[in-house]
Amino acid sequence: MRLRDKISSPAGRINTSLGKMQRQTRALSRDMTRLGGALGHMSAGLAAVMSVRKFADFEQSLANVSTMLDNSAEHLGRFRDGIETLSTEIGESAESLAGGLYDILSASIAPSQALDVLAVSAKAAKAGMSDTKTAADAITTVLNSYGMSAERAAEVSDFLFSVVRRGKTTFGELAPNIGKVSSLAASAGLNLDQFGATIALLTRNGVKTENALTAIQA
């Protein structure tokens, strides 16, 4: 059989089509490989840009922290190392943690104790599905309201979670609102146990956390 007859036969036509498809598939595979390489380079470039952006944001947050210090050179290196370690441990961004540290220093916590309070706040935030800034504000506010030293930050964290367990509230609901009334509660002579029991009782009976604290304030 002549070559032309082979090609014009059904089997020949099928073989010809298969050969064409194989060539197209190989060409497509080469194109996809080149595209994958290009996308890989783009992804790496984007990751590098994001890394630089995060670094810049962290540096700006540290610059803000330095404004709260009388001698920034004495503390910033230790703060940087502590925040980076805590960020790896907790999984919260270094920029966010630096913001929490700023608030802690703003609450008149001594620089020598600030990292310890930050660590307590970050762990409380993680356990309470909140953020360090919110946790730090709640903890430092209670510390200041009751005239407690910074070494008792973990005790205040335990107090907040005891209210969550005994009442019908969450850490995320309690932490942003407790500062509204903690100073008044302390001035009225309520100790932490009494203060916490009052919040727990009201929320357990269906009063929303914010309303419960407003009622205690009133």
C-alpha positions in Angstrom: 0.0 0.0 0.0 1.3 3.4 -1.0 2.0 6.1 1.7 -0.9 8.2 0.5 -3.2 5.2 0.9 -1.9 4.6 4.5 -2.6 8.2 5.5 -6.0 8.2 3.9 -7.0 5.0 5.7 -8.9 5.3 9.1 -5.9 4.0 11.1 -3.5 6.4 9.3 -5.7 9.3 10.0 -6.0 8.4 13.7 -2.2 8.1 14.0 -1.7 11.4 12.3 -4.2 13.1 14.7 -2.5 11.5 17.7 0.9 12.7 16.6 -0.4 16.2 16.2 -2.0 16.1 19.6 1.2 14.9 21.2 3.2 17.7 19.6 0.6 20.2 20.8 0.7 18.7 24.3 4.5 19.0 24.5 4.3 22.6 23.3 1.6 23.4 25.9 3.7 21.7 28.6 6.7 23.8 27.7 4.6 27.0 27.8 3.2 26.0 31.2 6.7 25.4 32.5 7.8 28.8 31.4 4.6 30.4 32.8 5.2 28.6 36.1 8.7 29.9 36.3 7.5 33.5 35.6 4.8 33.2 38.2 7.3 31.8 40.6 9.6 34.9 40.1 6.6 37.2 40.5 5.5 35.4 43.7 9.0 35.7 45.1 9.1 39.4 44.2 5.8 40.0 45.8 6.9 38.2 48.9 10.0 40.4 49.1 7.9 43.5 48.7 5.6 42.4 51.5 8.5 41.5 53.7 10.0 45.0 53.2 6.6 46.6 53.9 6.2 44.6 57.1 9.7 45.5 58.2 9.0 49.2 57.5 5.7 49.1 59.5 7.5 47.4 62.4 10.2 50.0 62.4 7.6 52.8 62.4 5.9 51.1 65.4 9.2 50.9 67.2 9.8 54.6 66.5 6.4 55.3 68.1 7.5 53.2 71.1 10.7 55.2 71.4 8.7 58.4 72.0 7.5 56.9 75.3 11.0 56.4 76.6 13.4 58.8 78.3 16.3 56.8 77.1 15.3 54.8 74.0 18.8 53.5 73.3 18.7 51.7 76.6 15.6 49.7 75.8 14.8 49.6 72.0 17.2 46.7 71.2 15.8 44.6 74.0 12.2 45.5 72.9 13.0 44.6 69.3 14.3 41.2 70.3 11.5 40.5 72.7 8.8 41.4 70.2 10.3 39.3 67.4 10.6 36.3 69.7 7.0 36.8 71.0 5.7 37.2 67.4 7.2 33.9 66.4 5.8 32.2 69.6 2.3 33.7 69.5 1.8 34.2 65.7 0.8 37.8 65.9 2.6 40.4 63.8 5.5 42.3 65.2 3.9 45.5 64.2 0.7 44.7 66.2 2.8 43.6 69.3 4.7 46.9 69.1 1.4 48.7 69.1 0.5 46.8 72.3 3.8 47.7 73.9 3.2 51.4 73.1 -0.1 51.2 75.0 1.5 49.5 77.9 4.1 52.2 78.2 1.4 54.8 77.8 -0.3 53.2 80.9 2.8 54.2 82.9 4.2 50.6 83.1 8.0 50.9 83.7 10.1 50.0 80.6 11.9 47.3 82.6 8.5 45.5 83.1 6.8 46.4 79.8 7.9 43.2 77.9 6.6 41.0 80.7 3.2 42.7 80.6 3.2 42.5 76.8 3.9 38.7 77.0 0.9 38.2 79.4 -1.3 40.4 77.2 -0.3 38.6 74.0 -1.0 35.2 75.5 -4.3 36.4 76.9 -5.3 37.7 73.5 -4.5 34.4 71.8 -6.4 32.4 74.4 -9.4 34.9 74.2 -9.3 35.2 70.4 -8.7 38.9 70.6 -5.7 41.1 69.9 -2.8 42.2 72.1 -3.7 45.8 72.0 -7.2 45.1 73.4 -5.8 42.7 76.0 -3.1 45.1 77.1 -5.5 47.9 77.5 -7.8 45.8 79.7 -4.9 44.4 81.8 -3.2 47.7 82.4 -6.4 49.6 83.1 -7.3 47.1 85.9 -3.7 47.2 87.2 -3.9 51.0 87.4 -7.5 51.1 88.8 -6.6 48.8 91.7 -3.1 50.2 92.3 -1.5 46.8 91.4 2.1 46.4 90.4 3.0 45.3 86.9 4.2 42.0 88.3 0.5 41.1 88.9 -0.4 41.3 85.2 -0.9 37.5 85.0 -3.2 37.7 88.0 -5.4 40.3 86.2 -5.4 38.1 83.1 -6.6 35.2 85.3 -9.3 37.4 86.8 -10.6 38.4 83.3 -10.8 34.7 82.2 -12.5 33.8 85.5 -15.2 36.3 84.7 -15.6 34.7 81.2 -15.9 31.2 82.8 -18.3 32.2 85.5 -20.5 34.5 83.4 -21.9 34.5 79.9 -19.4 36.6 78.0 -16.3 36.3 76.0 -12.8 37.8 76.4 -13.4 39.8 73.3 -16.6 41.4 74.8 -15.2 41.9 78.2 -11.7 43.3 77.6 -12.8 46.4 75.6 -15.4 47.4 78.1 -14.0 46.7 81.5 -12.0 49.9 81.6 -15.3 51.9 81.6 -16.0 50.9 85.2 -12.9 49.3 86.8 -11.7 52.6 88.3 -15.2 53.3 89.8 -15.5 49.7 91.1 -12.1 50.1 92.9 -13.1 53.5 94.3 -16.4 52.0 95.5 -14.5 49.4 97.5 -15.2 46.4 95.4 -12.3 44.0 95.3 -11.5 42.0 92.2 -13.5 39.0 93.3 -16.6 41.1 94.0 -16.2 43.0 90.8 -15.9 39.9 88.8 -18.7 38.2 90.5 -21.0 41.1 89.8 -20.2 41.0 86.1 -20.6 37.3 85.9 -23.9 37.4 87.6 -25.4 40.0 85.3 -24.2 38.4 82.1 -25.2 35.0 83.3 -28.7 36.4 83.7 -28.9 37.6 80.1 -27.5 41.1 80.3 -25.1 41.9 77.5 -21.5 42.5 78.7 -21.4 46.2 77.7 -24.8 46.8 79.3 -23.8 45.0 82.4 -20.7 47.2 82.9 -22.7 50.3 82.2 -25.2 49.2 84.8 -22.4 48.6 87.4 -21.1 52.1 86.5 -24.5 53.6 87.1 
